[in-house]
Amino acid sequence: MTLSYAETRATLIAAGIPAARMPEKWRSGIDLSRVDLSGAYLTDADLTGADLTGANLRRVNLTGADLSGANLTEAYLTDADLREA
């Protein structure tokens, strides 16, 4: 089951990402460039079109996440769980 936008947004806010960086809808993608998300649980998150350029995704659980169209250029993915993503 994919997390809704509201659930994904709440998870990111809990991880310390300011709500101001998040679009009202994913249509334009969320800007998480150069953000430290290390160790976050984003299982089944809808990150369609997200800008994750240079983000620290070390040990992030992205199992089942939708990363369609996401920009992962220079993202740090060591030990990230990308099963079924």
C-alpha positions as CSV (number, residue, x, y, z in Angstrom):
1,M,0.0,0.0,0.0
2,T,1.4,3.4,-1.0
3,L,1.5,6.1,1.6
4,S,-0.7,9.0,0.7
5,Y,0.7,12.5,0.2
6,A,-0.4,13.5,3.7
7,E,1.3,10.5,5.2
8,T,4.5,11.0,3.3
9,R,4.5,14.7,4.2
10,A,4.0,13.9,7.9
11,T,6.9,11.4,7.7
12,L,9.2,14.1,6.1
13,I,8.1,16.7,8.7
14,A,8.9,14.2,11.5
15,A,12.4,13.8,9.9
16,G,12.9,17.5,10.2
17,I,12.1,18.7,6.7
18,P,10.3,22.1,6.8
19,A,6.8,22.0,5.4
20,A,7.7,25.1,3.4
21,R,9.9,23.0,1.1
22,M,6.9,20.8,0.1
23,P,4.5,21.5,-2.7
24,E,0.8,21.2,-2.1
25,K,0.7,18.3,-4.5
26,W,3.4,16.1,-5.9
27,R,2.7,17.2,-9.5
28,S,5.8,19.5,-9.4
29,G,7.8,17.1,-7.1
30,I,9.2,17.8,-3.7
31,D,12.5,19.6,-3.4
32,L,14.7,17.5,-1.1
33,S,18.0,18.4,-2.7
34,R,20.9,18.2,-0.4
35,V,18.7,17.2,2.6
36,D,20.0,14.8,5.2
37,L,17.4,12.0,5.4
38,S,19.8,9.4,6.7
39,G,18.0,6.6,8.6
40,A,14.5,7.8,7.6
41,Y,11.7,5.3,7.0
42,L,10.0,6.2,3.7
43,T,8.5,2.8,3.0
44,D,5.9,3.0,0.2
45,A,6.3,6.8,0.0
46,D,5.1,8.6,-3.2
47,L,8.2,10.5,-4.2
48,T,7.2,10.9,-7.9
49,G,9.3,13.6,-9.5
50,A,11.1,14.4,-6.3
51,D,14.4,16.3,-6.5
52,L,16.8,14.3,-4.4
53,T,20.0,15.8,-5.9
54,G,22.8,15.4,-3.5
55,A,20.5,14.2,-0.7
56,N,22.0,12.0,2.0
57,L,19.9,8.8,1.8
58,R,22.2,6.6,3.8
59,R,20.4,3.8,5.5
60,V,17.0,5.2,4.3
61,N,14.3,2.6,3.9
62,L,12.6,3.2,0.6
63,T,11.1,-0.2,0.2
64,G,8.2,0.0,-2.2
65,A,8.6,3.8,-2.7
66,D,7.6,5.3,-6.0
67,L,10.6,7.1,-7.3
68,S,9.3,7.6,-10.9
69,G,10.9,10.6,-12.4
70,A,12.9,11.4,-9.3
71,N,16.3,13.0,-9.7
72,L,18.9,11.0,-7.7
73,T,22.0,12.7,-9.2
74,E,24.8,12.6,-6.7
75,A,22.5,11.2,-4.0
76,Y,24.4,9.3,-1.3
77,L,22.7,5.9,-1.3
78,T,25.0,3.7,0.8
79,D,23.0,1.0,2.7
80,A,19.7,2.4,1.4
81,D,17.0,-0.2,1.0
82,L,15.5,0.2,-2.5
83,R,13.7,-3.1,-2.8
84,E,10.7,-2.9,-5.0
85,A,11.3,0.9,-5.3
